Each structure stands twice: as C-alpha cells, then as structure tokens.
Amino acid sequence: MFPLSTSGQRIAVVDGIRTPFTKQGGALRSMTTLDLSVAVVGELAKRLELSPEVIGSLVLGSAMNNPAVPYLARETAIALGWDNVNAYSAETACATSARTVANAAYELLSGEAEIAIAGGAESMSNLQQLASRKAGAASAMLARKPEQGFEMLMNLTMGDLVPPAPVVAEPYSGLTLGEHAEEIVEEWGVTREWADEIAVRSHLNAARAIDEGRLPAETMAVQTPDGTVKEDAIVRADTSMEAVAKLRPVFKSAEDGGTVTAANASPLTDGASAVVLATERACETHGLTPKAWIRSWAFTSHAPKKGVLLGPTYATPLALERAGLTMADIGLFDMHEAFAGQVAANLAAMDSDEWAQQEMGRESAMGRPSDDILNVNGGSVAIGHPFGATGTRIIIQLMNEMQRRDVRYGALAICAGGTRGASMVLERV
C-alpha cells in the first residue's frame, strides 16, 4: 500500500470537525482566519481529549495569504497555549487542507510524530486590504524620510487611497477562475442545463443531509462577538431547476454560451475545518478509534492550456493507481464544486479515452463516478467554499458517509488554482 511507514504502520483519520460555513460578510464576519483556526483546532482536541503533549505536529493552511497572520499554524498553537507543539503552514489554493493532511501524514510515516492535527481556514470577510502602489510607496517613504513621504501623501488622489478589490485571478493568464471555468465548459460541451442539474442536486443532497443530522454532526458551534453560530447558512432546500435557470451568467453572456451563474458556482465563504491523524500504534496507545485509513494521495500540476480546472482528471488516476484500485472499486466519490460546470467538464474528461491517451499517456480513460455516488451529501456549491478549509471538510464528510453506508473505499478530488489537482483515497476502518 502506498502510504505505509517503514514500520508497517498505516495512517488513520481518527475524527474531524468543522465550523459552520457562512457567506462572506455573514454570521462569521467578525472571526478572522486565526480566530476560526483556534476555534476548530481547540474544539477537536477537546473532544478527543488530546493534550498538547501528545500532539506531535499541527499543520494548517489558508489560501489567501494574510500578512497580519504569516504563521497561521504556529500562531494557532500559541493562542491555544500549545507552546511546544511543532506547527507550520502550507498552501495549495483550494486543495490547501488536503495538502496539510498529506504533509502531516508524511511526518507520521517517517516517525517524526505519532499524532497530528491538520486542516485549514479562510475568512473571506477579513481579507487584508492592500494599498494602491502610490499609497504604499508614500507610506514606506514616510517611515524612511518623513518630509518626502508627507509630500508624496499630499499628492495622492482619492482613487489612490482606495484599496484595490481582491480578485481571485490566475496571474499567468489574468483571468478569474470563473472565466477559466467557462473555457473548459465550452471545450467539453457542457450545457447550462447540465451545470444547473449538478448545482441543484448539490443543494438538495446537502439539505437532506442537514435534515437527517449528518452535516450537523460534523459541525461545531462557534461563539462570535455577535452571538453563537451553529448552522451552515448557504444550503437552499427550496432550490429548483426553474429557479436557477432564471439567473444570468456572470463571466460570459448567455448569447455567447455562458453557463456560470451565482447559483451554480461556489460562494465566497468563511469557515474552518480540521482532522486528527494518528498511526495505528498511537491509536492503540491513546485509545483512539479511527474512522478511515489514508490509502493514497496525489498532487499534480499541468499546463494551463490543457484546462486550468481539470486537476481532478489528472490527480485521480494517479491516486487510484497508488492505491491499487480502479474507479470500479470506489463506493463514494466527492469532487470539489468550485463551479458546477467544472465538475461536469471533469466528469466528461474522466470518461474520454482520447483525452487519456493524448494528454495523459494512458491506454484508456479511468471512467467517471456515477451520479449516485457523487457528492451524496452536497458539495461546495451548496455548503460553501472557504478555500483553506475545503479539503478537510470533504475528508470529514466522505469518511463519515463511508461508515454510514459501509463503503470500503472512497475517493475525493479537488481542482486548485495554479493549474493544480489533488486526489485522495480513503479506506473505511
């Protein structure tokens, strides 16, 4: 098996929790990325009765780098009073917390630690606002040469004083991920109706999972200065094909074939999530009951011209291969829904022999997961997408549903900015 230490120890996902996910500017608006991280990591350790003395590593990530919190994991540890816990941060855009889990697993495999916590957080409500170039230069000069700096400040216009709005765009193309989603939607012949179907199914599946108590069981209450936040705030149980069809595309006109709308794209979201990892030996020693083994993982990069958001199609075959499995072995599959059309395009690519042969050097396509095993409790379109927290949110959701359905193998796949992909295979304990 791919992730197996030299001592023969498998790596377990013991348990995990997340905060409620709320829209940017919503109920979690007063919580910073650090606040959210401290809340979720502290609660997870408390529930499992883990003292800082047994936690060998804390690995956290945030996709939107905040200069005010440059060391998210270490500052989280200090805020919790875990002064001696090794802690560091990592980033892989939307796959950030999948990356932190893999990094922590590496440490456990090497024997550097036996128990680790991994996860991520994002506060889109509290993004660090950058000054304009002119305002930034004037501020820097003011610190060095006050007289010249003051003169520069006096020459600034009102426009120079307004911080540029943060844009989730790819530097190498200048296009937003929504615009890149429209590119692969067109390439793979994804219709607006198909994208809307995926979005509606995501909301209805998530709404059912909430009604039946599955998602609430994974979600902690968060105390904020404005009150207690207990529930996800994005899922719409009353959505329908008729309702979403009324919205106009955002990045490309309907006349030009645009498909991405506010209804079939993941919203800007605040939230955090984390999991506890442990070796088999540590589970026995500390009385921990694992839920899943990490069977394999894969992180990939590819040329932007091949499709910026096709990361799942590149990463999943490699993760399956490392696990010694095929798509036919997978009983549940969770794919990150940055955009519903992006999910559809990846499903089409996963099923294409021509693509597998020409672009990936494989004899045939790995095949796509069927709709009845895909995002059965909803995905990012419905639940939300705090960039740094989505990876561990999916792991938590997937492993719990694997136990509920008695499914042996589950897989997840994530597209990530920077033309990257991530995939992981879990085995039910």
LUMKESE-304616 format. One record per residue (C-alpha): residue number from 1; residue in three letters; x, y, z. Coordinates in steps of 0.02 Angstrom, whole numbers, always signed. Layout:
<NUM,"Ala",<X,Y,Z>> ...
! end
This chain:
<1,"Met",<+0,+0,+0>> <2,"Phe",<+65,+173,-45>> <3,"Pro",<+59,+268,+122>> <4,"Leu",<+140,+141,+237>> <5,"Ser",<+283,+180,+355>> <6,"Thr",<+442,+78,+363>> <7,"Ser",<+374,+3,+524>> <8,"Gly",<+217,-56,+434>> <9,"Gln",<+106,+74,+518>> <10,"Arg",<-46,+137,+424>> <11,"Ile",<-106,+316,+446>> <12,"Ala",<-280,+339,+516>> <13,"Val",<-401,+483,+508>> <14,"Val",<-470,+474,+684>> <15,"Asp",<-602,+609,+675>> <16,"Gly",<-633,+785,+616>> <17,"Ile",<-748,+935,+637>> <18,"Arg",<-782,+1100,+553>> <19,"Thr",<-862,+1265,+591>> <20,"Pro",<-1024,+1313,+507>> <21,"Phe",<-992,+1384,+334>> <22,"Thr",<-1065,+1557,+303>> <23,"Lys",<-1056,+1679,+159>> <24,"Gln",<-929,+1819,+157>> <25,"Gly",<-1000,+1958,+266>> <26,"Gly",<-1117,+1837,+353>> <27,"Ala",<-1129,+1770,+531>> <28,"Leu",<-942,+1733,+545>> <29,"Arg",<-888,+1904,+481>> <30,"Ser",<-811,+1954,+648>> <31,"Met",<-699,+1800,+653>> <32,"Thr",<-526,+1811,+574>> <33,"Thr",<-438,+1663,+494>> <34,"Leu",<-339,+1644,+655>> <35,"Asp",<-498,+1651,+762>> <36,"Leu",<-578,+1514,+657>> <37,"Ser",<-421,+1406,+665>> <38,"Val",<-408,+1422,+853>> <39,"Ala",<-592,+1378,+873>> <40,"Val",<-592,+1221,+766>> <41,"Val",<-423,+1151,+822>> <42,"Gly",<-459,+1184,+1005>> <43,"Glu",<-630,+1102,+996>> <44,"Leu",<-564,+949,+904>> <45,"Ala",<-427,+920,+1032>> <46,"Lys",<-552,+944,+1173>> <47,"Arg",<-675,+817,+1101>> <48,"Leu",<-540,+685,+1082>> <49,"Glu",<-460,+730,+1248>> <50,"Leu",<-291,+761,+1167>> <51,"Ser",<-165,+855,+1271>> <52,"Pro",<-33,+959,+1181>> <53,"Glu",<+100,+839,+1247>> <54,"Val",<+40,+700,+1130>> <55,"Ile",<+14,+810,+976>> <56,"Gly",<+172,+793,+875>> <57,"Ser",<+127,+915,+737>> <58,"Leu",<-2,+1046,+689>> <59,"Val",<-13,+1085,+503>> <60,"Leu",<-136,+1217,+444>> <61,"Gly",<-162,+1319,+288>> <62,"Ser",<-250,+1468,+214>> <63,"Ala",<-258,+1502,+28>> <64,"Met",<-274,+1691,+42>> <65,"Asn",<-110,+1742,+121>> <66,"Asn",<-139,+1869,+259>> <67,"Pro",<+16,+1972,+304>> <68,"Ala",<-59,+2002,+476>> <69,"Val",<-55,+1814,+512>> <70,"Pro",<+100,+1750,+422>> <71,"Tyr",<+118,+1592,+528>> <72,"Leu",<-61,+1528,+544>> <73,"Ala",<-22,+1358,+619>> <74,"Arg",<+108,+1420,+742>> <75,"Glu",<+2,+1568,+796>> <76,"Thr",<-144,+1449,+822>> <77,"Ala",<-36,+1339,+933>> <78,"Ile",<+22,+1487,+1036>> <79,"Ala",<-156,+1553,+1054>> <80,"Leu",<-208,+1382,+1121>> <81,"Gly",<-62,+1379,+1243>> <82,"Trp",<+24,+1239,+1148>> <83,"Asp",<+194,+1321,+1161>> <84,"Asn",<+296,+1165,+1123>> <85,"Val",<+192,+1093,+980>> <86,"Asn",<+282,+1092,+813>> <87,"Ala",<+172,+1193,+694>> <88,"Tyr",<+189,+1258,+517>> <89,"Ser",<+79,+1315,+373>> <90,"Ala",<+57,+1258,+193>> <91,"Glu",<-39,+1318,+39>> <92,"Thr",<-111,+1235,-116>> <93,"Ala",<-255,+1354,-157>> <94,"Cys",<-421,+1261,-147>> <95,"Ala",<-332,+1098,-104>> <96,"Thr",<-238,+1178,+41>> <97,"Ser",<-306,+1070,+182>> <98,"Ala",<-290,+911,+79>> <99,"Arg",<-106,+962,+66>> <100,"Thr",<-92,+991,+253>> <101,"Val",<-163,+817,+284>> <102,"Ala",<-36,+739,+166>> <103,"Asn",<+106,+838,+246>> <104,"Ala",<+54,+782,+419>> <105,"Ala",<+39,+603,+358>> <106,"Tyr",<+218,+612,+292>> <107,"Glu",<+276,+659,+466>> <108,"Leu",<+184,+512,+542>> <109,"Leu",<+252,+393,+410>> <110,"Ser",<+429,+449,+445>> <111,"Gly",<+412,+426,+632>> <112,"Glu",<+433,+611,+667>> <113,"Ala",<+265,+612,+755>> <114,"Glu",<+129,+488,+802>> <115,"Ile",<-21,+605,+815>> <116,"Ala",<-51,+761,+711>> <117,"Ile",<-189,+885,+676>> <118,"Ala",<-210,+954,+500>> <119,"Gly",<-334,+1072,+422>> <120,"Gly",<-363,+1247,+361>> <121,"Ala",<-467,+1404,+374>> <122,"Glu",<-520,+1555,+274>> <123,"Ser",<-603,+1718,+322>> <124,"Met",<-656,+1799,+161>> <125,"Ser",<-740,+1933,+267>> <126,"Asn",<-573,+1989,+337>> <127,"Leu",<-455,+1990,+189>> <128,"Gln",<-303,+2101,+213>> <129,"Gln",<-332,+2251,+102>> <130,"Leu",<-180,+2305,+2>> <131,"Ala",<-144,+2488,-26>> <132,"Ser",<-127,+2556,-202>> <133,"Arg",<+51,+2562,-266>> <134,"Lys",<+60,+2750,-245>> <135,"Ala",<-11,+2745,-69>> <136,"Gly",<+105,+2603,-22>> <137,"Ala",<+257,+2695,-88>> <138,"Ala",<+208,+2853,+6>> <139,"Ser",<+184,+2755,+168>> <140,"Ala",<+354,+2671,+150>> <141,"Met",<+439,+2838,+114>> <142,"Leu",<+353,+2917,+263>> <143,"Ala",<+438,+2790,+377>> <144,"Arg",<+609,+2821,+299>> <145,"Lys",<+606,+3005,+254>> <146,"Pro",<+456,+3091,+335>> <147,"Glu",<+471,+3253,+238>> <148,"Gln",<+473,+3169,+66>> <149,"Gly",<+340,+3044,+121>> <150,"Phe",<+224,+3183,+177>> <151,"Glu",<+245,+3270,+9>> <152,"Met",<+201,+3108,-81>> <153,"Leu",<+46,+3086,+29>> <154,"Met",<-13,+3262,-13>> <155,"Asn",<-6,+3220,-198>> <156,"Leu",<-116,+3065,-185>> <157,"Thr",<-288,+3070,-264>> <158,"Met",<-446,+2994,-189>> <159,"Gly",<-426,+2849,-310>> <160,"Asp",<-251,+2815,-242>> <161,"Leu",<-324,+2797,-67>> <162,"Val",<-449,+2662,-114>> <163,"Pro",<-376,+2487,-91>> <164,"Pro",<-391,+2378,-248>> <165,"Ala",<-526,+2247,-229>> <166,"Pro",<-454,+2072,-205>> <167,"Val",<-483,+1965,-360>> <168,"Val",<-464,+1776,-367>> <169,"Ala",<-374,+1777,-534>> <170,"Glu",<-233,+1674,-608>> <171,"Pro",<-76,+1784,-627>> <172,"Tyr",<-13,+1691,-780>> <173,"Ser",<-175,+1722,-876>> <174,"Gly",<-255,+1872,-792>> <175,"Leu",<-420,+1778,-797>> <176,"Thr",<-528,+1734,-648>> <177,"Leu",<-564,+1552,-612>> <178,"Gly",<-742,+1583,-667>> <179,"Glu",<-678,+1634,-838>> <180,"His",<-569,+1479,-843>> <181,"Ala",<-721,+1375,-796>> <182,"Glu",<-810,+1443,-949>> <183,"Glu",<-661,+1388,-1055>> <184,"Ile",<-669,+1205,-1004>> <185,"Val",<-859,+1207,-1008>> <186,"Glu",<-851,+1258,-1191>> <187,"Glu",<-712,+1134,-1231>> <188,"Trp",<-807,+986,-1157>> <189,"Gly",<-979,+1034,-1221>> <190,"Val",<-1055,+1061,-1050>> <191,"Thr",<-1229,+1135,-1063>> <192,"Arg",<-1304,+1262,-943>> <193,"Glu",<-1436,+1132,-901>> <194,"Trp",<-1305,+1003,-850>> <195,"Ala",<-1216,+1129,-739>> <196,"Asp",<-1380,+1182,-659>> <197,"Glu",<-1428,+999,-627>> <198,"Ile",<-1266,+972,-531>> <199,"Ala",<-1294,+1130,-429>> <200,"Val",<-1474,+1088,-386>> <201,"Arg",<-1427,+910,-338>> <202,"Ser",<-1288,+979,-226>> <203,"His",<-1411,+1089,-131>> <204,"Leu",<-1545,+955,-115>> <205,"Asn",<-1419,+823,-57>> <206,"Ala",<-1347,+943,+71>> <207,"Ala",<-1520,+993,+132>> <208,"Arg",<-1566,+811,+157>> <209,"Ala",<-1402,+779,+249>> <210,"Ile",<-1443,+925,+365>> <211,"Asp",<-1621,+866,+396>> <212,"Glu",<-1558,+691,+437>> <213,"Gly",<-1425,+758,+555>> <214,"Arg",<-1271,+705,+457>> <215,"Leu",<-1194,+875,+422>> <216,"Pro",<-1242,+949,+592>> <217,"Ala",<-1150,+803,+675>> <218,"Glu",<-990,+861,+589>> <219,"Thr",<-1014,+1045,+634>> <220,"Met",<-968,+1135,+795>> <221,"Ala",<-1048,+1291,+866>> <222,"Val",<-939,+1446,+857>> <223,"Gln",<-951,+1586,+984>> <224,"Thr",<-927,+1755,+899>> <225,"Pro",<-937,+1933,+968>> <226,"Asp",<-1109,+1941,+886>> <227,"Gly",<-1176,+1778,+958>> <228,"Thr",<-1167,+1590,+932>> <229,"Val",<-1162,+1521,+755>> <230,"Lys",<-1223,+1341,+745>> <231,"Glu",<-1281,+1307,+568>> <232,"Asp",<-1224,+1317,+388>> <233,"Ala",<-1302,+1468,+305>> <234,"Ile",<-1285,+1434,+118>> <235,"Val",<-1384,+1275,+82>> <236,"Arg",<-1551,+1306,-5>> <237,"Ala",<-1678,+1168,+19>> <238,"Asp",<-1804,+1259,-92>> <239,"Thr",<-1695,+1272,-247>> <240,"Ser",<-1755,+1203,-414>> <241,"Met",<-1708,+1195,-596>> <242,"Glu",<-1839,+1326,-634>> <243,"Ala",<-1768,+1446,-505>> <244,"Val",<-1585,+1432,-554>> <245,"Ala",<-1625,+1443,-739>> <246,"Lys",<-1682,+1624,-714>> <247,"Leu",<-1508,+1686,-668>> <248,"Arg",<-1395,+1763,-798>> <249,"Pro",<-1215,+1703,-824>> <250,"Val",<-1082,+1807,-738>> <251,"Phe",<-923,+1787,-839>> <252,"Lys",<-992,+1763,-1015>> <253,"Ser",<-1158,+1814,-1090>> <254,"Ala",<-1294,+1686,-1117>> <255,"Glu",<-1293,+1732,-1302>> <256,"Asp",<-1109,+1682,-1309>> <257,"Gly",<-1141,+1518,-1219>> <258,"Gly",<-1106,+1571,-1040>> <259,"Thr",<-1152,+1444,-906>> <260,"Val",<-1078,+1503,-740>> <261,"Thr",<-1206,+1591,-630>> <262,"Ala",<-1218,+1637,-447>> <263,"Ala",<-1323,+1480,-423>> <264,"Asn",<-1201,+1354,-496>> <265,"Ala",<-1038,+1425,-427>> <266,"Ser",<-971,+1408,-250>> <267,"Pro",<-991,+1569,-149>> <268,"Leu",<-854,+1664,-57>> <269,"Thr",<-860,+1583,+114>> <270,"Asp",<-794,+1595,+293>> <271,"Gly",<-753,+1437,+389>> <272,"Ala",<-625,+1314,+456>> <273,"Ser",<-604,+1125,+470>> <274,"Ala",<-478,+1004,+543>> <275,"Val",<-443,+818,+567>> <276,"Val",<-338,+714,+686>> <277,"Leu",<-217,+591,+607>> <278,"Ala",<-128,+452,+700>> <279,"Thr",<-25,+295,+670>> <280,"Glu",<-103,+127,+709>> <281,"Arg",<+10,+111,+860>> <282,"Ala",<-40,+283,+926>> <283,"Cys",<-225,+237,+908>> <284,"Glu",<-196,+84,+1018>> <285,"Thr",<-86,+177,+1143>> <286,"His",<-203,+325,+1166>> <287,"Gly",<-370,+236,+1148>> <288,"Leu",<-415,+323,+986>> <289,"Thr",<-545,+244,+871>> <290,"Pro",<-502,+279,+689>> <291,"Lys",<-634,+302,+555>> <292,"Ala",<-529,+283,+396>> <293,"Trp",<-356,+238,+334>> <294,"Ile",<-273,+352,+209>> <295,"Arg",<-244,+232,+66>> <296,"Ser",<-158,+351,-56>> <297,"Trp",<-148,+530,-119>> <298,"Ala",<-86,+625,-270>> <299,"Phe",<-50,+808,-306>> <300,"Thr",<-24,+859,-486>> <301,"Ser",<+12,+1009,-597>> <302,"His",<-16,+1028,-782>> <303,"Ala",<-3,+1157,-921>> <304,"Pro",<-137,+1293,-911>> <305,"Lys",<-178,+1270,-1095>> <306,"Lys",<-244,+1095,-1055>> <307,"Gly",<-378,+1163,-939>> <308,"Val",<-344,+1261,-780>> <309,"Leu",<-482,+1173,-682>> <310,"Leu",<-454,+995,-743>> <311,"Gly",<-348,+949,-591>> <312,"Pro",<-464,+807,-534>> <313,"Thr",<-443,+720,-702>> <314,"Tyr",<-254,+725,-685>> <315,"Ala",<-239,+681,-500>> <316,"Thr",<-371,+547,-477>> <317,"Pro",<-296,+413,-593>> <318,"Leu",<-130,+429,-502>> <319,"Ala",<-210,+415,-330>> <320,"Leu",<-309,+262,-385>> <321,"Glu",<-154,+183,-460>> <322,"Arg",<-56,+211,-299>> <323,"Ala",<-198,+133,-200>> <324,"Gly",<-200,-18,-315>> <325,"Leu",<-381,+18,-360>> <326,"Thr",<-489,+68,-507>> <327,"Met",<-641,+181,-516>> <328,"Ala",<-749,+25,-508>> <329,"Asp",<-686,-6,-329>> <330,"Ile",<-741,+166,-268>> <331,"Gly",<-906,+167,-173>> <332,"Leu",<-916,+354,-139>> <333,"Phe",<-834,+497,-232>> <334,"Asp",<-829,+679,-177>> <335,"Met",<-772,+811,-302>> <336,"His",<-746,+992,-253>> <337,"Glu",<-875,+1101,-339>> <338,"Ala",<-785,+1263,-375>> <339,"Phe",<-911,+1277,-515>> <340,"Ala",<-1043,+1150,-564>> <341,"Gly",<-987,+1165,-746>> <342,"Gln",<-808,+1124,-693>> <343,"Val",<-871,+963,-612>> <344,"Ala",<-963,+918,-772>> <345,"Ala",<-809,+952,-879>> <346,"Asn",<-702,+841,-768>> <347,"Leu",<-830,+701,-775>> <348,"Ala",<-827,+711,-965>> <349,"Ala",<-636,+710,-968>> <350,"Met",<-628,+563,-848>> <351,"Asp",<-732,+463,-970>> <352,"Ser",<-632,+508,-1127>> <353,"Asp",<-513,+376,-1196>> <354,"Glu",<-447,+503,-1321>> <355,"Trp",<-402,+626,-1184>> <356,"Ala",<-320,+490,-1078>> <357,"Gln",<-214,+433,-1224>> <358,"Gln",<-165,+602,-1298>> <359,"Glu",<-148,+709,-1143>> <360,"Met",<-106,+588,-1004>> <361,"Gly",<-13,+447,-1091>> <362,"Arg",<-133,+313,-1029>> <363,"Glu",<-210,+173,-1130>> <364,"Ser",<-388,+213,-1083>> <365,"Ala",<-494,+326,-975>> <366,"Met",<-513,+285,-791>> <367,"Gly",<-702,+314,-804>> <368,"Arg",<-810,+435,-707>> <369,"Pro",<-901,+408,-543>> <370,"Ser",<-1088,+382,-565>> <371,"Asp",<-1209,+516,-505>> <372,"Asp",<-1274,+405,-365>> <373,"Ile",<-1104,+402,-276>> <374,"Leu",<-1051,+581,-316>> <375,"Asn",<-1064,+716,-182>> <376,"Val",<-1206,+622,-98>> <377,"Asn",<-1213,+746,+48>> <378,"Gly",<-1187,+900,-59>> <379,"Gly",<-1033,+992,-116>> <380,"Ser",<-952,+1163,-115>> <381,"Val",<-1088,+1247,-221>> <382,"Ala",<-1214,+1213,-83>> <383,"Ile",<-1110,+1201,+76>> <384,"Gly",<-985,+1338,+35>> <385,"His",<-800,+1350,-4>> <386,"Pro",<-682,+1430,+124>> <387,"Phe",<-530,+1398,+14>> <388,"Gly",<-412,+1336,+150>> <389,"Ala",<-544,+1227,+236>> <390,"Thr",<-624,+1134,+91>> <391,"Gly",<-502,+987,+82>> <392,"Thr",<-530,+930,+262>> <393,"Arg",<-716,+970,+250>> <394,"Ile",<-726,+843,+109>> <395,"Ile",<-621,+713,+203>> <396,"Ile",<-734,+727,+356>> <397,"Gln",<-892,+715,+252>> <398,"Leu",<-828,+570,+148>> <399,"Met",<-762,+460,+288>> <400,"Asn",<-920,+481,+393>> <401,"Glu",<-1031,+433,+247>> <402,"Met",<-918,+284,+209>> <403,"Gln",<-951,+220,+385>> <404,"Arg",<-1137,+254,+374>> <405,"Arg",<-1154,+160,+209>> <406,"Asp",<-1025,+26,+250>> <407,"Val",<-923,+76,+96>> <408,"Arg",<-745,+10,+93>> <409,"Tyr",<-662,+136,-24>> <410,"Gly",<-698,+319,-53>> <411,"Ala",<-606,+449,-156>> <412,"Leu",<-602,+637,-166>> <413,"Ala",<-537,+756,-298>> <414,"Ile",<-505,+943,-297>> <415,"Cys",<-461,+1070,-431>> <416,"Ala",<-343,+1206,-367>> <417,"Gly",<-285,+1374,-430>> <418,"Gly",<-116,+1375,-514>> <419,"Thr",<-174,+1234,-629>> <420,"Arg",<-159,+1101,-496>> <421,"Gly",<-256,+950,-439>> <422,"Ala",<-270,+842,-285>> <423,"Ser",<-346,+672,-250>> <424,"Met",<-351,+555,-101>> <425,"Val",<-416,+379,-73>> <426,"Leu",<-484,+327,+97>> <427,"Glu",<-518,+152,+162>> <428,"Arg",<-653,+126,+293>> <429,"Val",<-592,+55,+458>> 
! end
